[in-house]
Every structure is written in C-alpha cells, then in structure tokens.
Amino acid sequence: MRERRLEALLLQALARERTLEELHAALRPFHPGLTKARLFALLVRLRREGRVAFEGGRFRLAGERVSPDP
C-alpha cells in the first residue's frame, strides 16, 4: 500500500520534467525515509513498464513532451 502511494506521488510530481535530486526533494516530506537509491529503483521499474521516460538527465511521464520549468 505504501509503495503504491509513493508511486502515485511520484507520477504526480512528474507533471513536469525533473532530475532525480528534484524528485527526491519533492517527495521526501511525504516519505521521510525515502532514499535516492529506492527512488531510482522505482523510476527504473516505471521506465521498464513504459510509464516514465528519461532524457537529458531528467525524468518525465512517458508519451508526453513537457517543457522544463525555469
């Protein structure tokens, strides 16, 4: 259950392109024990499932072209 909540928050945070560090900073208040390694593992799994894309050092939702916020 907790993993699904984290996944939902992560997908919501990917409404715009973000780096691993930006994602970690955005999600850490909701999951204080979240490590970058665990977050990266989740991103890799979601990428394999075709739900997340990685390009130019930034993660985004797959199938969407989102311009990075300044």
Secondary structure, DSSP 8 states (H G I E B T S, - for coil): -HHHHHHHHHHHHTTS-B-HHHHHHHHTTT-TT--HHHHHHHHHHHHHTTSEEEETTEEEETT-------
